[in-house]
Amino acid sequence: MVDGVTIPRPRGAGAGAPRLADIAAQSGVSEATVSRVLNAKPGVSAATRTRVLAALDVLGYERPVRLRRRSAGLVGLVVPELTNPVFPAFAQVVEQALAGHGYTPLLCAKQPGGATEDELVEQLEESGVDGIVFLSGLHADTSADPARYAELTARKVPFVLINGYNERVSAPFVSTDDHMAATMAVRHLAELGHERIGLAVGPVRYVPSRRKTEGFVQAAGAGAERYVRHTLFSVEGGHAAAAELIDAGCTGIVCGSDMMALGVIRAARERGLDVPGELSVVGYDDSPLIPFTDPPLTTVRQPVQAMASAAVGALLEEIRGNPVPSTEYVFQPELVVRESTARPSR
């Protein structure tokens, strides 16, 4: 007990509880504010309360029993996989936003050979979720049957979809402007002096791939279709596409994801090419570790925080019985220039 405030013990420890000063320093608030939060007293904003509780979590201490709120409900989050860092980044923001409103998130990741999206949805419904967030799911695949989402609507399960607008699905969509993202990347390389620019992007059946391709072709001009390679959204896919694009004489390559860009860089180095001296590479996503690649990757950043927060906001409105227009809310990307692009040496 410090100044009349009982501070929880560290998890798995018998002694050594933190001082109010420790929590205050970690959360960036005063010791008096920490005291009010820990004693569940009024006069503290929701944002400040969250910061203090986050400080407890970071320091590894249990929250006081009085502060453990009962969940307002369950919300499912279905993601395609977790190996691409951008998906955990989205998941983290979605989970934080849901927790801020008292909801408990249930994360479901699809894996090769594992449960399908339909099976995951069935499991979520059996768990009694109040709504579902889909991230880059089957809604983005133009070859998939959209009837599954109509069935969700018929069962009165609110849902919102991130990335991959599908006009055959009636629901709120949150997307990055993929057309603009490709345009930004091409213009950046063209301004550096690159004349032959390639595009390594995912399968054509995915809406984001189609939109990136359209933006690329429009920005790169006549004949640009010759330098488009549709492949897997992975390091291996980027590596395979790079071999063809380098052979075609491209000095700059725009990629559909940061993972693909890493594959392109690997392929360039296997051929003895310097990046960016002999080949410039632009990624897409700007997931958390990308600034630390070698070289630091120039990329087009998805506004993950804004998109995920908007998706949660729309879903919560639906859960509360306030219908949200079934339309696409498009967010603008940002070009982040680092060290993987430069003027062509030849």
C-alpha positions in Angstrom: 0.0 0.0 0.0 1.4 3.4 -1.0 -0.3 6.6 0.1 -3.4 4.7 1.0 -3.5 3.0 -2.4 -3.2 -0.7 -2.7 -1.2 -1.6 -5.8 -1.4 -5.1 -7.2 1.5 -7.4 -7.0 3.5 -8.3 -10.1 2.4 -11.5 -11.8 4.2 -14.5 -10.4 6.0 -12.4 -7.7 5.8 -12.5 -4.0 6.9 -8.9 -3.3 8.2 -5.7 -4.9 5.0 -4.0 -6.0 5.6 -0.9 -8.0 5.4 2.6 -6.7 2.9 5.1 -7.9 5.8 7.0 -9.4 6.6 4.0 -11.6 3.1 3.8 -13.0 2.9 7.6 -13.3 6.2 7.7 -15.3 5.2 4.9 -17.6 1.7 6.4 -18.3 2.8 10.0 -18.4 0.3 11.2 -15.8 0.6 12.4 -12.2 0.7 10.2 -9.2 -2.6 11.6 -8.1 -4.2 10.6 -11.4 -2.8 7.1 -11.0 -4.3 7.0 -7.5 -7.8 8.0 -8.8 -7.6 5.3 -11.5 -6.5 2.5 -9.2 -9.3 3.4 -6.7 -11.9 3.7 -9.5 -12.7 7.3 -8.6 -14.4 9.8 -11.0 -12.7 12.7 -12.7 -10.5 10.8 -15.1 -11.0 10.6 -18.8 -11.4 7.3 -20.6 -8.2 7.9 -22.5 -6.2 8.6 -19.4 -7.7 5.6 -17.6 -6.6 3.4 -20.5 -3.1 4.8 -20.4 -2.7 4.0 -16.7 -4.1 0.4 -17.2 -1.7 0.0 -20.1 1.2 1.1 -17.9 0.2 -1.6 -15.4 0.2 -4.2 -18.2 3.5 -3.1 -19.5 5.1 -3.2 -16.1 3.8 -6.7 -15.7 1.4 -6.1 -12.8 -2.1 -7.4 -12.3 -5.0 -4.9 -12.4 -7.0 -4.4 -9.2 -10.1 -6.5 -9.1 -12.3 -3.5 -8.9 -11.0 -2.4 -12.3 -11.7 -5.6 -14.2 -14.8 -4.7 -16.2 -17.3 -7.3 -17.4 -17.2 -7.7 -21.1 -19.8 -5.8 -23.1 -19.8 -8.7 -25.6 -17.7 -10.7 -28.0 -16.5 -9.5 -31.5 -14.8 -11.8 -34.0 -11.8 -10.8 -36.1 -11.1 -13.0 -39.1 -7.7 -12.4 -40.7 -6.1 -14.4 -43.6 -2.8 -15.2 -41.8 -0.4 -13.7 -39.3 3.0 -14.2 -41.0 2.6 -10.9 -42.9 3.2 -8.2 -40.2 0.5 -5.9 -41.5 -2.2 -8.3 -40.4 -1.1 -8.4 -36.8 -0.8 -4.6 -37.0 -4.4 -4.3 -38.0 -5.5 -6.9 -35.4 -3.8 -5.0 -32.6 -5.6 -1.7 -33.4 -8.9 -3.5 -33.8 -8.5 -5.3 -30.5 -7.4 -2.0 -28.7 -10.4 -0.2 -30.2 -12.8 -2.9 -29.1 -11.3 -3.2 -25.6 -11.8 0.6 -25.3 -15.5 0.0 -25.7 -15.6 -3.0 -23.3 -15.8 -5.7 -26.0 -13.7 -8.8 -26.0 -12.1 -9.7 -29.3 -11.8 -13.2 -30.6 -9.0 -13.5 -33.2 -9.3 -16.1 -35.9 -6.5 -16.6 -38.4 -6.8 -18.8 -41.5 -4.0 -21.2 -42.1 -3.2 -23.4 -45.1 -4.9 -26.7 -44.4 -6.7 -25.3 -41.4 -10.2 -24.0 -40.8 -11.8 -22.1 -43.7 -13.4 -18.7 -43.3 -16.8 -20.2 -43.3 -15.8 -22.7 -40.6 -14.3 -19.9 -38.5 -17.5 -17.8 -38.9 -19.5 -20.8 -37.8 -17.4 -21.2 -34.7 -17.7 -17.5 -33.9 -21.5 -17.6 -34.2 -21.5 -20.6 -31.8 -19.5 -18.5 -29.4 -22.2 -15.9 -29.5 -20.3 -13.0 -31.0 -22.1 -9.7 -31.4 -20.4 -8.9 -34.7 -17.5 -9.8 -37.0 -14.6 -7.8 -38.6 -13.3 -9.4 -41.8 -9.8 -8.4 -42.9 -8.8 -9.2 -46.5 -11.2 -12.1 -46.5 -13.1 -13.9 -49.3 -15.0 -10.7 -49.9 -11.8 -9.5 -51.7 -11.7 -12.5 -54.0 -13.9 -12.0 -57.0 -14.0 -15.7 -57.7 -15.6 -16.4 -54.3 -19.4 -16.7 -53.7 -20.6 -13.6 -51.9 -23.8 -15.4 -50.8 -22.1 -16.3 -47.5 -22.2 -12.6 -46.4 -25.9 -12.3 -47.4 -26.5 -15.3 -45.1 -24.8 -13.5 -42.3 -27.1 -10.5 -42.8 -30.1 -12.8 -42.9 -29.0 -14.2 -39.5 -28.7 -10.6 -38.2 -25.0 -10.8 -37.5 -23.4 -7.3 -38.0 -20.2 -7.3 -39.8 -17.7 -4.9 -41.5 -15.1 -5.7 -44.1 -11.6 -4.2 -44.5 -9.8 -4.1 -47.9 -11.4 -5.6 -51.0 -14.6 -3.8 -51.9 -17.3 -6.1 -53.4 -20.4 -4.5 -54.8 -22.3 -7.8 -54.4 -22.0 -7.6 -50.6 -24.2 -5.2 -48.7 -22.1 -4.0 -45.8 -19.8 -1.2 -44.7 -16.3 -1.5 -46.3 -13.1 0.2 -45.2 -10.3 0.3 -47.8 -7.0 1.9 -48.8 -7.0 3.6 -52.1 -5.0 1.0 -54.0 -5.2 2.8 -57.3 -3.6 5.9 -55.7 -1.0 3.8 -53.9 0.3 2.4 -57.2 0.2 5.8 -58.8 2.2 7.3 -56.0 4.9 4.6 -56.4 5.2 4.9 -60.1 5.4 8.7 -60.0 8.1 8.5 -57.4 10.2 6.2 -59.5 9.6 8.2 -62.7 10.6 11.4 -60.9 13.9 9.7 -60.0 14.5 9.0 -63.7 13.3 5.4 -64.1 11.8 4.8 -67.5 11.1 1.0 -67.4 9.2 0.2 -64.2 7.7 -3.1 -63.3 4.8 -4.2 -61.0 4.9 -7.4 -58.9 1.4 -7.9 -57.5 -0.9 -10.6 -56.2 -3.3 -12.8 -58.1 -5.7 -10.9 -60.5 -8.8 -12.3 -58.8 -8.2 -10.1 -55.7 -9.7 -6.6 -55.8 -6.7 -4.9 -54.3 -4.5 -6.5 -57.0 -6.8 -5.3 -59.8 -6.9 -1.8 -58.4 -3.1 -1.6 -58.0 -2.7 -2.9 -61.5 -5.1 -0.3 -62.9 -3.3 2.5 -61.1 0.1 1.3 -62.2 -0.9 1.0 -65.9 -2.5 4.4 -65.9 0.5 6.1 -64.3 3.2 4.2 -66.2 1.6 4.8 -69.6 1.4 2.9 -72.9 2.8 -0.6 -72.9 3.0 -0.8 -69.1 0.9 -4.1 -69.2 4.1 -5.9 -70.4 5.8 -5.2 -67.1 3.0 -6.5 -64.8 3.5 -9.9 -63.0 0.7 -11.5 -61.0 2.1 -13.8 -58.4 1.8 -14.8 -54.7 1.5 -12.2 -52.0 4.7 -13.4 -50.4 8.5 -13.2 -50.3 8.6 -16.1 -52.7 6.1 -14.5 -55.0 8.2 -11.3 -55.2 11.3 -13.3 -55.8 9.8 -15.1 -58.8 8.3 -11.9 -60.3 11.6 -10.1 -59.9 13.5 -12.6 -62.0 11.2 -11.9 -65.0 11.1 -8.1 -64.5 14.8 -7.8 -64.2 15.3 -9.8 -67.3 12.8 -7.4 -69.0 15.2 -4.5 -68.2 13.2 -2.9 -65.4 15.3 -0.6 -63.2 12.5 0.0 -60.7 9.8 -2.4 -59.3 6.6 -1.5 -57.5 5.3 -4.3 -55.2 1.9 -5.2 -53.9 3.2 -5.8 -50.4 6.3 -5.3 -48.3 6.8 -9.1 -48.2 6.9 -9.2 -52.0 9.4 -6.3 -52.0 11.7 -8.3 -49.7 11.6 -11.1 -52.2 12.5 -8.7 -55.0 15.5 -7.4 -53.1 16.6 -11.0 -52.4 16.4 -11.8 -56.1 18.4 -8.7 -57.1 21.2 -9.6 -54.7 21.3 -13.1 -56.0 22.1 -11.6 -59.4 24.7 -9.3 -57.9 22.6 -6.2 -58.3 22.8 -3.3 -55.8 19.6 -2.0 -54.3 19.0 0.9 -54.9 22.1 1.5 -57.1 21.0 -0.8 -59.9 17.4 -1.6 -58.9 14.9 0.5 -57.0 12.2 -1.2 -55.0 8.9 0.1 -53.6 6.8 -1.9 -51.2 3.3 -1.5 -49.9 1.9 -1.6 -46.3 4.7 -0.2 -44.1 4.3 -2.7 -41.4 6.2 -2.1 -38.1 9.6 -3.7 -38.9 9.9 -2.4 -42.5 12.0 0.7 -41.5 14.7 -1.7 -40.2 15.2 -3.8 -43.4 18.4 -3.6 -45.4 18.1 -1.2 -47.0 15.2 0.5 -45.2 12.3 0.0 -47.6 10.6 2.8 -49.5 6.9 1.9 -49.3 3.4 3.1 -49.5 1.9 3.2 -46.0 -1.6 1.9 -45.3 -3.3 4.1 -42.6 -3.8 1.1 -40.4 -4.8 3.1 -37.2 -7.4 5.2 -39.0 -8.9 2.3 -41.0 -9.1 -0.2 -38.1 -10.6 2.4 -35.8 -13.2 3.3 -38.5 -14.1 -0.3 -39.0 -14.7 -0.8 -35.3 -16.7 2.3 -35.1 -19.0 1.2 -38.0 -19.4 -2.2 -36.5 -20.3 -0.9 -33.0 -22.9 1.3 -34.6 -24.4 -1.7 -36.3 -24.4 -3.7 -33.1 -26.2 -0.8 -31.3 -28.9 -1.0 -34.0 -27.8 2.1 -35.9 -27.4 1.1 -39.5 -24.3 2.3 -41.3 -24.6 2.9 -45.1 -23.5 -0.1 -47.1 -20.7 1.7 -49.0 -17.0 1.9 -49.2 -15.0 4.3 -47.0 -11.7 4.9 -48.8 -8.6 6.0 -46.9 -5.6 7.7 -48.6 -2.2 6.0 -48.5 1.1 7.8 -47.9 4.4 7.4 -49.7 7.2 6.8 -47.3 10.6 7.4 -49.0 13.6 5.6 -47.5 16.7 4.0 -48.9 15.6 1.3 -51.4 15.0 3.8 -54.2 17.4 6.1 -56.0 18.2 7.5 -59.5 19.0 4.7 -61.9 22.7 4.2 -62.5 22.2 3.0 -66.1 
